[in-house]
């Protein structure tokens, strides 16, 4: 079912896959930095600023990880209606309502992220120890929330179209 058009969905798939690869690479980099710090501390030679350096990939993994969860639709959910109701339409309607609420929240938080990113770029602050420009980490918020917003909206549209198609083909009797 190609709701948005094949090229757009292909582009979103590519972005989602790139996001997953970037998260994996950043996670490996974080493991490397922590391991390096542990080894250096064992020999009583701690590397100055490694904790500060770790904050940047951590922020990116956190927000890109959220985007990956939205892309794969594997985020944490309660699913009480699925567990309790045997009515497939009630479950689908509940999923659509949840998608709409999540989309509204994503748009609201996206607006906040845009304002915060503009503020971060205007101030031009740097990290205390290494002097790394803070927007490098803070723009992860905008990037991740933008992707979360897009994937949540796409999921909402797909669920609505799927429900409408099932309804029209006579699935409204169950």
Steps between C-alpha positions, in 0.01 A plus 500: 500500500670816380308779668745784446644400169779260430781759478409672826467171686831380354666824615354461850625139509851612401499770768374248757771251408771769510370603840536143628856474364600834653359390838699178482824679412449757776424226752823320404690829534351548847605149602850571371525825698375343822733201459793732431420705809477186719833370372670836545362537852627155585850624420424823688510707177144629450442685175379852571164589339385154396179530703419827325576345162264211583203734542487582129457148359272419793261781410507398133435132581213594730315715247589300189401186691159655557478571129597139423227378736248722320629373163467133592189559714675320785467761770369406843124477520255363749263309272222447755228514235678230296518279807140552608294547182425235242351762267760577232333828410514622860870420503557680168301806611699511824824484302383786278404712802839427657671592170309828481590591859863403441505706180356803680761466775776453245399819319483691829843377610640559151404867530683517832806330346512754216491789746765338720730431204475858377581621850794259524643619168458866594679462832788297356605350833784249531561209732696582814801270466557425131340810350273298270215710359188398693269518196672180380324316779195719530407474132451128565180601675364671188622225268357218709170672571460593132541137401273383782236749386523390136489127577216542748296697247573242230395219735179685580412547134580135423281376788210721393528386136526135607193533721305675223591228247391222736181685579415545131565137410234388746707463812261723694288204613744354753 
